[in-house]
Amino acid sequence: MLTSVASVEKPISRVSLADWVGKVTDIRLTCDSRRADAFELRNQSRQLRNETNSKTKWDNYHNNVKLQDRITEVTRWRDIILDCESDVKKEIADLKHEKELTEAEIEYLNLSFTVVSECLTQRDKRGGSDLCRDPAEEELKRELAVLESLKKMLTDKCEAAWEQTNRLEEIKFQLEEDLSDKTETLNIDDFNLGLDDNCANISYKPHPLRVPKQTLSHDSWLEHCRFLQQRTTHELATSQQLRESMFVPRERARNDLQAQNEATNYALRKRIYETQRIKNELEWQRINMVADMERLVTEMANLETAYLKKTNALKLTETRCENRLYRPGNELCHDAPMTGLHDQAIQLRNTQAQLQEKIDNARSTANALEEQLLVVDRELANKNQALMTDLQCLDLRDRLVTGTRAPPPTQTDRNIVLTRIQNEIPDE
């Protein structure tokens, strides 16, 4: 059939409909794949950003906590070292003062040497049979020997005090150097703790993770701090013992009789104190024992009441067991109620035995408390008598201190003399 319109096709190859559909499908799948990859990448990126932000935030927080803990630790040790430095400075001042007093006592001993020598020279002027070795001369020569030994002892103490002062000065220098280091360290750590990622004075550093060769471990640092503290404590104790040993020889010659009297009075006062302490303790024990006896009587009544309650419960259980024995025929069987009742009866009997044992123990304990109360009453009577006797002895010894040996007129003056704070009281 002829057509009125002539159709002319382009001279190019055509694809089939199936190939066209396949191409479209391939493009669709490729787009979906690319979109899925983009979606996964966005999720992974978001997750990575969140994780890194959280890790950075918490790492910064933990490092701030570690810095704060380190500042606290260094501050605590700085306070300890500061206290040690204060104690060392005070000990140096006290030791120097004690050394000055000892040197003054040596000067006084030199005066005593002069007086004793003049006395011996004067006694050498005797003539005839009066020029003999009498007890007075022996006492003078003995005094000379005592003065010589005291002078040597005090001189040795002064030399030891000088050496100890040098050691304390060395320790003070080490403590001051350590305090300076700790103060500078605290300033650095405080500055670092105040920094954040928005500060203007932060920048990249050439090699911030380097560790200097002189860096110590934390254990070594802690050992160094403890060593300083222990050495300071040891030297302070040695210095205190030295000051005490310097004080004793200085006061020995002039305070022998007074020391013995005070030692005896101290022993009596100590005995009175101990007797009073034991008396107070016995009174406290008596009060507690009476209270315990009252509580024990109450507990015994409670135990007896509990025992009576268990008696009625046991009667009920045994009655039930007895009544169930009369079940007729095949009904007389070993069932669960019989087992439960038997177990309950055994348990109640054991409970009664335990309660009876506790009641017997309580009665024996109450009897023992009553016997001990009688012993305490007798001991209290003895302690009152001993306390009165010691107080009378202490009053009788007051007659030994008369005239120049009399104690200070008031209790305040006596406390001043005993504590030796005359120099610390301002003049009126």
C-alpha angles and dihedrals in degrees: 000000000000122000127209094221121060113218119207122189125210112258095244132109120265128220123225124249090247091055090049092052090047092051092051091047091050091051090048092050092046091051092048090049092049091047091048090050090049091048092049091047091051091050093046091047092049091047091048091049092049094046094047092046091050093045092048092048095048093042088054090047093049091047090050089051090049090049090049091048090048091049089050092049094047090045091052092050090044089055090048092049090045090054089048090051091050090049091048093050091048091046091050090052092047092047092049090048091049090048091052091051090049091050089050089051089052088054089051089050089054088055089049089051089054093049093048092047091050090049092052091046092051091050090052088066090072115108138205121004091344088072094086140125102263129168091265091059091045089051091049092050090045088051089050090052091047091050090050092052092045092050092050091047094049092045090053089048091052091051091048090049090051091051092045090050090054090051091049090049089053091050090047090054091050091048092049091049091049091047090051091051092048092048091051090046091052091050091052094046092045089052092048091047090055093053123097136171092272096058119117097222098063123104144148115288127211098239111352096163095061118122115214117231093240092056112126128209120250091250091053091049091049091047090051091052092048090047091054091048094046093045091049091049091048094048091046091052091047091049092048091051089048092052090049091049089050092051096051099059091043093058099034100086096049099036107046098111094035090047092053092048092047090046090054092046089046091052090050092047090047090050091048090049092049092046091049090047092051090045091052090047092050091049089050090048090049092052091049092046092052090049091047091050091053091048090046092053089051091049090049090054090049091049092050090049090050089048091054091049090052089050092059091044090052091049090052092050094047091047090053090048091050094047092050090056089073096062109132129241120329091355089079094090137138098257134163096272090054091051092047093048092048091049091047092050092050091046092049092049090050090047091051090050091051092047092048090050090051090048091052091047091049091051092049090047091050090051090049090050090051091050091047090048089057089050091050091049091053091047091049090053090050092048092050090051092047091047092051090048093051092048090052090050090051090050091049090053090060088080089065092066106062134136112002090358092058117121121247113290096240135039090241092056090047091053090048091053094045094049093039096224097138091120093051095057112091119235117258 
